[in-house]
Amino acid sequence: MRRLGVVLHCSGQRNLIVRLEGSKLPSIGSEIITRENKKLGSVVDIFGPVSRPYVAVKLRKKIDPLTLVGKRVYMR
């Protein structure tokens, strides 16, 4: 498990927007999980400045995105 970053907000398409922590970029399709190892979804886009990019995570259907704002998420 590797730390991805903190959830900033949810987009209109139910994608979580995460500010990347660290220098290693995830791959498109990487599985995103909580600290408790609960699967949240997968990476669908990486965008923003090269020095501090953002990651868009497509959520699974039964997850309320508002409960994740401000929380740290991880990659498997």
C-alpha positions in Angstrom: 0.0 0.0 0.0 1.4 3.4 -1.0 0.0 6.8 -0.1 -1.6 8.6 -3.0 -2.8 11.9 -1.5 -5.7 13.8 0.1 -9.2 14.1 -1.5 -9.9 17.7 -2.3 -13.4 17.4 -3.7 -15.8 15.5 -5.9 -16.4 16.5 -9.5 -19.8 16.5 -11.2 -19.2 13.0 -12.7 -18.6 11.4 -9.2 -14.8 11.5 -9.7 -12.7 12.2 -6.6 -10.0 14.9 -7.2 -6.9 14.1 -5.2 -3.7 16.2 -4.8 -0.8 13.8 -5.4 1.7 13.4 -2.6 5.2 12.3 -3.4 6.9 12.1 -6.8 5.8 8.8 -8.2 2.8 9.0 -10.5 0.2 6.3 -10.5 -0.8 4.5 -13.7 -4.2 5.0 -15.3 -6.3 2.2 -14.0 -4.4 1.9 -10.6 -6.7 0.7 -7.8 -7.3 3.2 -5.1 -8.1 2.1 -1.5 -8.7 3.5 2.0 -6.4 3.0 4.9 -8.7 0.1 5.9 -8.0 -1.5 2.5 -11.6 -0.8 1.2 -11.6 -0.5 -2.6 -12.8 3.0 -3.7 -12.2 3.0 -7.4 -9.5 3.5 -10.0 -7.4 6.3 -11.5 -8.9 7.7 -14.7 -6.9 10.9 -15.3 -3.7 12.7 -14.2 -3.6 16.5 -14.8 -2.3 19.8 -13.6 1.2 21.1 -13.0 4.1 18.7 -13.3 5.4 19.7 -9.9 2.2 18.9 -8.0 -0.3 17.0 -10.2 -3.9 16.1 -9.4 -5.4 12.6 -9.9 -9.1 11.9 -10.9 -10.4 8.7 -9.3 -13.6 7.1 -10.7 -15.6 5.8 -7.7 -17.4 2.5 -7.4 -21.2 3.0 -7.5 -22.1 2.5 -3.9 -19.7 4.9 -2.3 -20.8 8.4 -1.2 -18.0 10.8 -2.4 -18.7 13.5 0.2 -17.7 11.2 3.0 -14.2 11.0 1.5 -13.4 14.8 1.2 -10.4 15.6 3.3 -9.4 12.0 3.8 -6.1 10.4 2.6 -6.3 7.6 0.0 -3.8 5.0 -1.0 -2.8 2.9 -4.0 -2.5 -0.9 -4.0 
